[in-house]
Amino acid sequence: MNEVKYDANGLVPVIIQNAETKAVLTLAYATEEAVQKTIETNETWLYSRSRNELWNKGATSGNTQQVTAVRLDCDGDSLIYEVIPNGPACHTGEESCFHNTIAGTPNESTVDMFNELTGLIEKREQEMPEGAYTTYLFEEGVDKICKKVGEEAAEVIIAAKNRDPKELAMETADLFYHVLVLLQEQKVGLDQVVDVLKERHATKTASK
């Protein structure tokens, strides 16, 4: 806390970043009190320059943020709050306040792509649109989905044995998709799988 450098108005810029996807959600400002409250409560506390008061993100909207880390830059004059958001960060309803692109084409990260795909699969299960392949899989049930996972896994092995990079990439994509459908059918979130990987990695790292 003593290393944070506040400006003449007692403020420090804060970047709010999704702890899982690393997407930048918001740029805001905080006072020393707001930073202290954030650290103590693991909730996002900031300072509203327009209202001249502290504010707790989500206190009114319900779009709260669980703060997993507070990071200080090398010069000590800006912070990052890494958060797990419960709802959109932007008052417009967008996930991020930086949703307007004025130049170039933003690259979609691997995490974003998987999140988008899992969201689409979940939506397919809820709406069951006629003619959609994902609808067909859910209608057929777990036995059919498991069969497809097994078939695609076999195709991955064949592509690898044939030393065919393009085919291997395509078959692996098919396998990933069917595994995601299976996870949705079983109501196992992708984040649960990632948590297992993180735990295993942490255990192995600690044992070195």
C-alpha positions as CSV (number, residue, x, y, z in Angstrom):
1,M,0.0,0.0,0.0
2,N,2.8,2.4,0.8
3,E,4.2,1.9,-2.7
4,V,1.1,3.3,-4.5
5,K,1.6,6.8,-5.8
6,Y,-1.5,8.9,-5.9
7,D,-1.8,12.0,-8.0
8,A,-2.5,15.6,-6.7
9,N,-6.2,14.7,-6.3
10,G,-5.4,11.6,-4.3
11,L,-6.3,9.3,-7.2
12,V,-4.7,6.4,-8.9
13,P,-5.9,4.9,-12.3
14,V,-7.2,1.3,-12.0
15,I,-7.5,-1.1,-14.9
16,I,-10.2,-3.7,-14.2
17,Q,-9.3,-7.0,-15.9
18,N,-11.1,-10.3,-16.1
19,A,-8.9,-12.7,-14.1
20,E,-9.9,-15.7,-16.4
21,T,-10.0,-14.3,-19.9
22,K,-7.5,-11.4,-19.3
23,A,-9.9,-9.0,-21.1
24,V,-9.8,-5.4,-20.1
25,L,-13.2,-4.5,-18.7
26,T,-12.9,-0.9,-17.4
27,L,-10.5,2.0,-16.7
28,A,-11.5,3.8,-13.5
29,Y,-9.9,5.6,-10.5
30,A,-9.5,4.9,-6.9
31,T,-8.5,6.7,-3.7
32,E,-6.3,5.1,-1.0
33,E,-9.5,4.3,0.9
34,A,-11.0,2.6,-2.1
35,V,-7.9,0.5,-2.6
36,Q,-7.9,-0.5,1.0
37,K,-11.5,-1.5,0.9
38,T,-10.9,-3.5,-2.2
39,I,-8.1,-5.4,-0.5
40,E,-10.1,-5.9,2.7
41,T,-13.3,-7.1,1.0
42,N,-12.1,-8.7,-2.2
43,E,-14.7,-6.5,-4.0
44,T,-14.2,-3.8,-6.5
45,W,-14.2,-0.3,-4.8
46,L,-13.5,2.8,-6.9
47,Y,-13.9,6.5,-6.7
48,S,-16.5,8.3,-8.9
49,R,-15.1,11.6,-10.0
50,S,-18.5,12.8,-11.3
51,R,-20.2,12.1,-7.9
52,N,-17.2,12.7,-5.7
53,E,-17.7,9.6,-3.7
54,L,-16.6,6.0,-3.3
55,W,-18.6,3.3,-5.0
56,N,-18.8,-0.4,-4.7
57,K,-19.1,-2.0,-8.2
58,G,-22.4,-3.8,-8.5
59,A,-23.9,-2.5,-5.3
60,T,-26.8,-1.0,-7.3
61,S,-26.8,-3.1,-10.5
62,G,-25.9,-6.4,-9.0
63,N,-23.0,-6.8,-11.5
64,T,-20.5,-7.4,-8.7
65,Q,-16.8,-8.3,-9.2
66,Q,-14.8,-10.7,-7.0
67,V,-11.3,-9.3,-6.8
68,T,-8.7,-12.1,-7.0
69,A,-5.6,-9.9,-7.1
70,V,-4.5,-6.3,-7.0
71,R,-1.4,-5.6,-9.0
72,L,0.9,-2.5,-9.0
73,D,2.9,-1.3,-12.0
74,C,6.6,-0.8,-12.0
75,D,6.4,3.0,-11.4
76,G,3.8,2.6,-8.7
77,D,1.3,4.9,-10.3
78,S,-1.4,2.6,-11.7
79,L,-3.1,-0.6,-10.5
80,I,-4.8,-3.6,-12.0
81,Y,-7.7,-5.3,-10.3
82,E,-8.0,-8.8,-11.5
83,V,-11.7,-9.8,-11.1
84,I,-14.2,-12.6,-11.6
85,P,-17.2,-10.6,-12.9
86,N,-20.8,-11.5,-12.0
87,G,-22.4,-9.8,-15.0
88,P,-21.3,-7.1,-17.4
89,A,-18.8,-4.5,-16.4
90,C,-20.2,-1.7,-18.6
91,H,-23.4,0.2,-17.8
92,T,-24.6,-0.4,-21.3
93,G,-24.8,-4.1,-20.7
94,E,-21.7,-5.0,-22.6
95,E,-19.1,-7.3,-21.0
96,S,-16.4,-4.6,-21.3
97,C,-16.5,-0.8,-21.5
98,F,-14.0,-1.1,-24.4
99,H,-16.6,-2.6,-26.8
100,N,-16.3,0.0,-29.6
101,T,-13.5,-0.6,-32.1
102,I,-12.4,2.6,-34.0
103,A,-9.5,1.1,-35.9
104,G,-8.2,-2.4,-36.8
105,T,-9.8,-5.7,-36.0
106,P,-9.5,-7.1,-32.5
107,N,-8.1,-10.6,-32.2
108,E,-10.3,-13.1,-30.5
109,S,-8.3,-14.9,-27.8
110,T,-8.5,-18.7,-27.4
111,V,-10.3,-18.2,-24.1
112,D,-12.8,-15.9,-25.7
113,M,-13.4,-18.4,-28.5
114,F,-14.0,-21.3,-26.0
115,N,-16.3,-19.1,-23.9
116,E,-18.3,-18.1,-27.0
117,L,-18.6,-21.7,-28.1
118,T,-19.7,-23.0,-24.7
119,G,-22.2,-20.2,-24.5
120,L,-23.6,-21.2,-27.9
121,I,-23.8,-24.9,-26.9
122,E,-25.7,-23.9,-23.7
123,K,-28.1,-21.8,-25.7
124,R,-28.7,-24.6,-28.2
125,E,-29.6,-26.9,-25.3
126,Q,-32.0,-24.3,-23.9
127,E,-33.7,-23.4,-27.2
128,M,-33.3,-26.7,-29.1
129,P,-33.6,-25.0,-32.6
130,E,-34.9,-27.4,-35.2
131,G,-32.3,-28.7,-37.7
132,A,-29.2,-27.8,-35.6
133,Y,-26.6,-30.5,-35.2
134,T,-26.2,-29.7,-31.5
135,T,-29.9,-30.0,-31.0
136,Y,-29.7,-33.5,-32.6
137,L,-27.0,-34.5,-30.1
138,F,-28.9,-33.3,-27.1
139,E,-32.1,-35.1,-28.4
140,E,-30.2,-38.4,-28.8
141,G,-28.7,-38.1,-25.4
142,V,-25.5,-39.0,-23.5
143,D,-25.0,-42.4,-25.3
144,K,-24.9,-40.7,-28.7
145,I,-22.7,-37.9,-27.5
146,C,-20.2,-40.3,-25.9
147,K,-20.1,-42.3,-29.1
148,K,-19.2,-39.2,-31.1
149,V,-16.5,-38.3,-28.5
150,G,-15.0,-41.8,-29.0
151,E,-15.2,-41.6,-32.8
152,E,-13.6,-38.2,-32.9
153,A,-10.8,-39.3,-30.5
154,A,-10.1,-42.2,-32.9
155,E,-10.0,-39.8,-35.8
156,V,-7.5,-37.7,-33.9
157,I,-5.3,-40.7,-33.4
158,I,-5.5,-41.7,-37.1
159,A,-4.6,-38.2,-38.2
160,A,-1.6,-38.1,-35.9
161,K,-0.4,-41.6,-37.1
162,N,-0.7,-40.3,-40.7
163,R,1.4,-37.2,-39.8
164,D,-1.2,-34.9,-41.3
165,P,-1.1,-31.6,-39.4
166,K,-4.2,-30.1,-41.2
167,E,-6.3,-33.2,-40.7
168,L,-5.1,-33.4,-37.0
169,A,-6.1,-29.8,-36.4
170,M,-9.6,-30.4,-37.9
171,E,-10.2,-33.7,-36.1
172,T,-9.0,-32.1,-32.8
173,A,-11.5,-29.3,-33.3
174,D,-14.2,-31.8,-33.8
175,L,-13.2,-33.6,-30.6
176,F,-13.1,-30.4,-28.6
177,Y,-16.6,-29.5,-29.8
178,H,-18.1,-32.9,-28.9
179,V,-16.4,-32.9,-25.5
180,L,-17.9,-29.4,-24.8
181,V,-21.3,-30.8,-25.7
182,L,-20.7,-33.7,-23.3
183,L,-19.7,-31.3,-20.5
184,Q,-22.9,-29.3,-21.1
185,E,-25.0,-32.4,-21.1
186,Q,-23.4,-33.4,-17.7
187,K,-23.6,-29.8,-16.4
188,V,-19.8,-29.7,-15.9
189,G,-18.4,-26.2,-16.6
190,L,-15.3,-25.7,-18.6
191,D,-14.0,-23.7,-15.6
192,Q,-14.2,-26.8,-13.5
193,V,-11.9,-28.6,-16.0
194,V,-9.5,-25.6,-15.9
195,D,-9.5,-25.6,-12.1
196,V,-8.3,-29.2,-12.1
197,L,-5.5,-28.3,-14.6
198,K,-4.5,-25.4,-12.4
199,E,-4.5,-27.5,-9.3
200,R,-2.3,-30.2,-11.0
201,H,0.0,-27.5,-12.3
202,A,0.3,-25.9,-8.9
203,T,1.0,-29.2,-7.2
204,K,3.7,-30.1,-9.7
205,T,5.3,-26.7,-9.5
206,A,5.4,-26.8,-5.7
207,S,7.0,-30.2,-5.7
208,K,10.0,-29.1,-7.8
